[in-house]
Amino acid sequence: MRKMLTIISNVLRGSASRNKCDVHKLEEGPPLQAVLTREEGLQYYRTMQTIRRMELKADQLYKQKIIRGFCHLYDGQEACAVGIEAGINLSDHLITAYRAHGYTLTRGGTVREIMAELTGRRGGIAKGKGGSMHMYTKHFYGGNGIVGAQVPLGAGVALACKYLGKNELCVCLYGDGAANQGQIFETYNMASLWKLPCIFICENNKYGMGTSVERAAASTDYYKRGDFIPGLRVDGMDVLCVREATKLAAEHCRSGKGPILMELQTYRYHGHSMSDPGISYRTRDEIQEVRSKSDPISMLKDRMLSNNMASVEELKEIDVEVRKEIEDAAQFATTDPEPPLDDLCNHIFYNDPPMEVRGTNPWTKLKSIS
C-alpha cells in the first residue's frame, strides 16, 4: 500500500464530513465536506505531533528545573494552531497571548529555537531573552504576557495592512479568560468601524486559569460577542473544521467586508501554567474523556487510516522521527551557551532610527533647524 500511495500521492484525496458550525450574522458557514490530500494530512499530523511532544518535553524540563519562570503549555489545542496556519497565507500576520509555543512553530520557528528560548539560551528564537511568553518570528508578533493586551495590537497590524494597501490580514488570538476584557470590546468597535482585515479568534478551552467559562461569563457564546461583527463557532479539536472556517474568515476579510470573529472550542490537557496541577477545578475523568473522544491527533490519524491515506507503519515512522527531533532540540537547549551579560542591553533600541524626534536630546540640534 505504501508504494501505491507514494505513486499517486499527488492526486490522492479523501473527503471528510465535518461538524456544522454555529454562525452569527453570516448567511452560511464553511462547507460540511472538506477535502484532504495525503500530503496535507501527513503534514498536519507531523506538526501536531511535534507540538505535542515538544510540550511534553517542556513539561519534563520544567520539572527538572531546567526551564524556569512562567510556562503555559499547548498540548490538546494543536488543531487550532495547525488548522489556522493551513487557512491563511505565509504573508499574513498573527498575534497571540502567552500560550504561544505552537504558533511559534507553525509560523516558521524551529523546535531547537523554541526549546532553547525556554531554557534561556543564546540560540533561542528571541536570543534567550523572551522565554516562554515572548517568542517572535516573521509575521508573528508574540507571545504577549498581559491578558488581552495583544488584541488592540493585532487590530493595529490589520490597520497597517489596510493602510499599506496589502491584501493581507491579521489573525488576533485570545482565550476565553481574556474575552471579558474591556479593551477587546473597544477593539471590536474600531475594527468594525474601519473595516479592518482582522480575524478575531477566541480559543475557548473551557477554563480561564481555574475558573470555568460558566462562572466567568453571563454569555458563553463568544462568537456572538462582537454583536455587529459576524461570527462562527467551530470544533477546535478538528483540524479540518478549523482550516475550513479559517479559509472562510480569510476570504471575508480579503473581500473588504471587515473583521470576523471565530470561537474555537478546544481543551488544554495541562493546567493553566506549570504552577497549576489542573485537577483542583476539574476531574481526571473529564480530562480522560476528552483525550479518548476528541483528541485532535487521534481524530486526524483515524481519519487518514480509514480513508487509506496512510498506513499505521508510516504514522509510526513519523512518531519516531518527531521524538528524535525533540530529543535533539532538548539536547541543544541544555548545552547551548547562555547569552553573555553584556548582551542584556542589545536589541533594546532600533540601531538606525529612521527620523529624529524633537526633545529626545536637548544637546543636539535637529537637522531641520541647523
C-alpha positions as CSV (number, residue, x, y, z in Angstrom):
1,M,0.0,0.0,0.0
2,R,2.8,2.4,0.8
3,K,4.2,2.0,-2.7
4,M,0.9,2.7,-4.3
5,L,0.2,5.7,-2.1
6,T,3.6,7.1,-3.0
7,I,2.9,6.8,-6.7
8,I,-0.5,8.5,-6.6
9,S,0.3,10.8,-3.7
10,N,-0.2,14.0,-5.7
11,V,-3.8,13.1,-6.5
12,L,-4.9,11.0,-3.6
13,R,-7.7,12.8,-1.7
14,G,-10.1,12.0,1.0
15,S,-13.4,13.7,1.6
16,A,-14.3,14.0,5.3
17,S,-17.6,15.0,6.9
18,R,-17.4,17.8,9.5
19,N,-19.5,19.1,12.3
20,K,-21.7,22.0,11.4
21,C,-20.5,25.4,12.6
22,D,-22.8,27.8,14.5
23,V,-22.9,31.1,12.7
24,H,-23.8,34.7,13.7
25,K,-24.8,37.3,11.1
26,L,-23.5,35.1,8.3
27,E,-25.6,33.6,5.6
28,E,-23.8,30.4,5.7
29,G,-20.8,28.8,7.3
30,P,-17.9,26.7,5.7
31,P,-18.8,23.6,3.7
32,L,-19.7,20.5,5.6
33,Q,-17.4,18.4,3.3
34,A,-13.6,19.1,3.5
35,V,-11.1,17.7,1.0
36,L,-7.8,16.4,2.5
37,T,-4.8,15.4,0.4
38,R,-2.3,12.8,1.5
39,E,0.4,15.4,1.7
40,E,-1.7,17.7,3.8
41,G,-2.8,15.0,6.2
42,L,0.8,13.9,6.8
43,Q,2.0,17.4,7.2
44,Y,-0.8,18.2,9.7
45,Y,-0.1,15.0,11.6
46,R,3.6,15.7,11.9
47,T,3.2,19.3,13.0
48,M,0.6,18.4,15.7
49,Q,2.7,15.5,16.9
50,T,5.7,17.9,17.1
51,I,3.8,20.4,19.1
52,R,2.5,17.7,21.4
53,R,5.9,16.1,22.0
54,M,7.6,19.5,22.4
55,E,5.2,20.5,25.1
56,L,5.6,17.2,26.9
57,K,9.4,17.6,26.8
58,A,9.0,21.2,28.1
59,D,6.9,19.8,31.0
60,Q,9.7,17.4,31.8
61,L,12.5,20.0,31.6
62,Y,10.4,22.4,33.8
63,K,10.1,19.7,36.5
64,Q,13.8,19.2,36.3
65,K,14.2,23.0,36.9
66,I,16.0,23.4,33.6
67,I,13.1,25.6,32.4
68,R,12.1,28.3,34.9
69,G,9.6,31.1,35.2
70,F,6.2,31.3,33.5
71,C,5.4,28.4,31.1
72,H,2.0,27.7,29.5
73,L,1.7,24.5,27.6
74,Y,-0.4,24.0,24.4
75,D,-1.0,20.2,24.3
76,G,-4.6,19.4,23.5
77,Q,-5.1,22.5,21.4
78,E,-2.8,21.6,18.5
79,A,-5.6,21.5,15.9
80,C,-6.1,25.2,16.4
81,A,-2.6,26.3,15.5
82,V,-2.2,23.9,12.6
83,G,-5.7,24.5,11.2
84,I,-5.4,28.3,11.3
85,E,-2.0,28.2,9.6
86,A,-3.4,25.9,6.9
87,G,-6.2,28.5,6.2
88,I,-4.1,31.6,5.8
89,N,-1.0,32.7,3.8
90,L,2.6,32.9,4.9
91,S,2.4,36.7,4.3
92,D,-0.5,37.1,6.7
93,H,0.2,38.1,10.3
94,L,-0.6,36.5,13.6
95,I,-0.5,37.6,17.3
96,T,-1.5,35.6,20.3
97,A,-1.2,35.6,24.1
98,Y,1.2,33.7,26.3
99,R,0.3,30.1,25.3
100,A,2.4,30.7,22.2
101,H,4.8,27.7,21.6
102,G,2.5,26.0,19.0
103,Y,2.1,29.2,17.0
104,T,5.8,29.9,17.1
105,L,6.3,26.6,15.4
106,T,3.6,26.9,12.8
107,R,4.7,30.4,11.9
108,G,8.2,29.2,11.0
109,G,10.2,28.8,14.2
110,T,12.2,25.6,14.7
111,V,11.9,23.2,17.6
112,R,15.5,24.0,18.5
113,E,14.9,27.7,18.6
114,I,11.8,27.3,20.8
115,M,13.3,24.8,23.2
116,A,16.5,27.0,23.5
117,E,14.3,30.0,24.2
118,L,12.5,28.1,27.0
119,T,15.9,27.4,28.6
120,G,17.2,31.0,28.1
121,R,20.0,30.1,25.7
122,R,21.7,32.1,23.0
123,G,20.3,30.0,20.2
124,G,16.7,30.8,21.3
125,I,14.3,32.4,18.9
126,A,14.5,35.6,20.9
127,K,18.2,35.2,21.8
128,G,17.2,33.7,25.2
129,K,15.6,37.0,26.4
130,G,12.0,36.3,25.8
131,G,11.3,33.0,27.5
132,S,8.0,31.1,27.1
133,M,5.7,34.0,26.7
134,H,7.7,36.2,24.3
135,M,8.7,34.4,21.1
136,Y,8.7,36.1,17.7
137,T,9.4,35.3,14.1
138,K,8.5,36.8,10.7
139,H,4.8,37.9,10.6
140,F,4.4,36.6,14.2
141,Y,4.2,39.2,16.9
142,G,4.2,37.0,20.0
143,G,3.7,35.8,22.6
144,N,2.2,38.6,24.9
145,G,2.1,38.3,28.7
146,I,-0.7,40.8,29.6
147,V,-4.1,39.2,29.3
148,G,-5.9,40.6,26.3
149,A,-3.3,43.3,25.5
150,Q,-2.4,41.6,22.2
151,V,-5.9,42.2,20.8
152,P,-5.6,46.0,20.1
153,L,-2.1,45.4,18.8
154,G,-3.4,42.9,16.3
155,A,-6.0,45.4,15.2
156,G,-3.1,47.8,14.7
157,V,-1.4,45.3,12.5
158,A,-4.6,44.9,10.5
159,L,-4.8,48.7,10.1
160,A,-1.3,48.7,8.8
161,C,-2.2,46.0,6.2
162,K,-5.1,48.2,5.0
163,Y,-3.2,51.4,5.1
164,L,-0.4,50.0,3.0
165,G,-2.8,48.5,0.5
166,K,-1.6,45.0,1.1
167,N,-4.0,42.1,0.5
168,E,-3.0,40.7,3.9
169,L,-4.8,40.2,7.2
170,C,-4.0,39.7,10.9
171,V,-5.2,36.8,13.0
172,C,-5.7,38.0,16.5
173,L,-6.0,35.3,19.2
174,Y,-7.1,35.4,22.8
175,G,-8.6,33.0,25.3
176,D,-12.0,32.7,27.0
177,G,-10.3,34.2,30.1
178,A,-9.4,37.4,28.2
179,A,-12.8,37.6,26.4
180,N,-14.3,39.8,29.2
181,Q,-11.5,42.4,28.9
182,G,-12.9,45.8,28.0
183,Q,-10.1,46.6,25.6
184,I,-11.3,43.7,23.4
185,F,-14.8,45.3,23.0
186,E,-13.2,48.7,22.2
187,T,-11.1,46.9,19.5
188,Y,-14.2,45.2,18.1
189,N,-15.7,48.7,17.6
190,M,-12.7,50.3,15.9
191,A,-12.1,47.3,13.7
192,S,-15.7,47.2,12.5
193,L,-15.8,51.0,12.1
194,W,-12.7,50.9,9.9
195,K,-13.4,47.6,8.3
196,L,-10.1,46.2,9.2
197,P,-8.9,42.8,7.8
198,C,-8.7,41.1,11.2
199,I,-9.8,37.6,12.2
200,F,-10.5,37.7,16.0
201,I,-10.2,34.2,17.4
202,C,-11.2,33.2,20.9
203,E,-9.6,29.9,21.9
204,N,-12.2,28.7,24.3
205,N,-10.5,25.9,26.3
206,K,-13.3,26.0,28.9
207,Y,-11.2,27.4,31.8
208,G,-9.7,30.9,32.4
209,M,-7.0,29.7,34.8
210,G,-9.1,27.7,37.3
211,T,-12.5,29.4,36.5
212,S,-14.9,27.7,34.2
213,V,-16.5,29.8,31.5
214,E,-19.9,29.3,33.1
215,R,-18.7,31.0,36.3
216,A,-16.9,33.9,34.5
217,A,-19.3,34.9,31.7
218,A,-23.1,35.7,31.6
219,S,-23.0,34.6,27.9
220,T,-20.6,31.9,26.8
221,D,-21.5,32.4,23.1
222,Y,-18.1,34.1,22.4
223,Y,-18.6,34.0,18.7
224,K,-21.5,36.5,19.2
225,R,-19.6,38.9,21.4
226,G,-18.8,41.2,18.5
227,D,-22.5,41.9,18.1
228,F,-22.2,43.8,14.8
229,I,-19.3,41.6,13.7
230,P,-20.1,38.3,12.0
231,G,-19.0,35.2,13.9
232,L,-18.9,31.4,13.8
233,R,-18.3,28.7,16.5
234,V,-16.1,25.9,15.4
235,D,-14.9,22.5,16.7
236,G,-11.4,23.4,17.6
237,M,-10.4,19.8,18.2
238,D,-10.8,19.0,14.5
239,V,-8.0,20.4,12.3
240,L,-10.2,20.3,9.2
241,C,-13.0,22.2,10.9
242,V,-10.5,24.9,11.9
243,R,-8.9,25.1,8.5
244,E,-12.2,25.4,6.6
245,A,-13.5,28.0,9.0
246,T,-10.3,30.0,8.8
247,K,-10.4,29.9,5.0
248,L,-14.0,31.4,5.1
249,A,-12.9,34.0,7.6
250,A,-9.9,35.0,5.5
251,E,-12.0,35.3,2.4
252,H,-14.4,37.5,4.3
253,C,-11.6,39.9,5.4
254,R,-9.8,40.0,2.0
255,S,-13.1,40.9,0.2
256,G,-13.2,44.2,2.2
257,K,-16.1,43.2,4.5
258,G,-14.1,44.0,7.6
259,P,-13.4,41.8,10.7
260,I,-14.9,38.5,11.6
261,L,-14.9,36.6,14.9
262,M,-14.3,32.9,15.4
263,E,-14.7,30.8,18.6
264,L,-12.7,27.6,18.6
265,Q,-14.0,25.2,21.2
266,T,-10.9,23.3,22.4
267,Y,-9.3,21.9,25.5
268,R,-5.9,22.0,27.3
269,Y,-4.6,18.9,28.9
270,H,-2.2,20.6,31.2
271,G,-3.1,23.1,33.9
272,H,-3.2,26.8,33.1
273,S,0.5,27.1,33.8
274,M,3.2,24.9,35.4
275,S,2.1,26.0,38.8
276,D,-1.4,24.7,38.2
277,P,-1.9,20.9,38.6
278,G,-5.1,21.3,36.6
279,I,-7.2,18.9,38.7
280,S,-8.5,21.2,41.5
281,Y,-11.3,22.6,39.4
282,R,-11.9,19.7,37.0
283,T,-11.7,15.9,37.4
284,R,-9.2,13.5,35.9
285,D,-12.2,11.7,34.4
286,E,-13.1,14.8,32.5
287,I,-9.6,15.2,31.1
288,Q,-9.5,11.5,30.1
289,E,-12.9,11.7,28.4
290,V,-11.7,14.5,26.2
291,R,-8.5,12.5,25.4
292,S,-10.4,9.4,24.5
293,K,-13.2,11.0,22.4
294,S,-11.8,14.3,21.0
295,D,-8.0,14.2,20.9
296,P,-7.1,16.2,17.7
297,I,-4.2,14.0,16.8
298,S,-6.1,10.7,17.2
299,M,-9.0,12.2,15.2
300,L,-6.8,13.0,12.2
301,K,-5.0,9.7,12.5
302,D,-8.2,7.7,12.4
303,R,-9.5,9.7,9.5
304,M,-6.4,9.1,7.4
305,L,-6.3,5.4,8.2
306,S,-10.0,4.9,7.5
307,N,-9.5,6.6,4.1
308,N,-6.4,4.6,3.3
309,M,-4.4,7.8,3.0
310,A,-1.6,6.4,5.2
311,S,-0.6,3.2,6.9
312,V,0.0,2.6,10.6
313,E,3.7,2.0,9.8
314,E,4.0,5.4,8.1
315,L,2.5,7.2,11.0
316,K,4.6,5.3,13.5
317,E,7.7,6.3,11.4
318,I,6.7,10.0,11.8
319,D,6.3,9.5,15.5
320,V,9.8,8.1,15.8
321,E,11.2,11.0,13.7
322,V,9.4,13.6,15.8
323,R,10.7,12.1,19.0
324,K,14.3,12.2,17.7
325,E,13.8,15.8,16.7
326,I,12.5,16.7,20.1
327,E,15.4,14.9,21.9
328,D,17.9,16.7,19.6
329,A,16.3,20.0,20.4
330,A,16.3,19.3,24.1
331,Q,20.0,18.4,24.0
332,F,20.7,21.7,22.2
333,A,18.6,23.6,24.6
334,T,20.5,22.3,27.6
335,T,24.1,22.7,26.1
336,D,23.9,25.9,24.1
337,P,25.6,28.7,25.9
338,E,23.6,31.3,27.8
339,P,23.8,34.8,26.4
340,P,26.6,36.9,28.0
341,L,25.7,39.6,30.5
342,D,26.7,42.4,28.2
343,D,24.1,41.2,25.7
344,L,21.4,42.4,28.1
345,C,21.5,45.9,26.6
346,N,21.5,44.8,23.0
347,H,18.3,44.9,20.8
348,I,16.6,47.5,23.0
349,F,16.6,50.4,20.6
350,Y,16.5,50.5,16.9
351,N,20.1,50.9,15.8
352,D,19.4,53.3,13.0
353,P,16.3,55.4,13.7
354,P,14.5,56.5,10.5
355,M,13.9,60.0,11.9
356,E,14.8,62.5,14.6
357,V,12.4,63.1,17.4
358,R,12.2,66.6,18.9
359,G,13.0,66.8,22.6
360,T,14.8,63.4,22.9
361,N,18.2,65.0,23.2
362,P,18.4,68.7,24.3
363,W,22.0,69.0,23.3
364,T,21.7,68.0,19.7
365,K,20.1,70.3,17.1
366,L,17.7,68.8,14.6
367,K,19.0,68.7,11.1
368,S,15.8,70.6,10.0
369,I,16.8,73.7,12.0
370,S,20.6,73.5,11.9
